[in-house]
Amino acid sequence: SDRYLPVSAITNSTRDAMLARGLVTAERLRERGIQ
């Protein structure tokens, strides 16, 4: 979704889990401002 997503909504562990499960790409996270 392209809805507003505060950076603080995604913790490092959540980000890592989503990447590991293939739910999101690193590129998409970068587009959304999540490192």
N, C-alpha and C positions, 0 to 999 in steps of 0.2 A: 504494500500500500504506500501511497505517497503522502499520507496524512502526517501532520506534525508529530515528530518523535523527539522528545527531549533526550539529549545525550545521556543524562543521568538515569534514564529508564532502562538502559541495557548495561548490566554489570559485565565485568570481564569474564566471569565464569559463564554467564548466559551467552555472551558472544561466542566464546570458545565452544560451547555445547552446540549452538546453532551451526557453526562452521563444521564441526566434526560430524554432525548428522546430515550435512548437505542441505540444510533448510534455507541457507542464504550464502551468497558468495562474498568473498572479501571485498571485491569491487563494489558490490551493492552497499555494503556497510560503509565503505569510504564515501560513496555518493551521499549517504545519509549523515555523514559527519561523525561516524563511530570508528574509532581507531582500534 
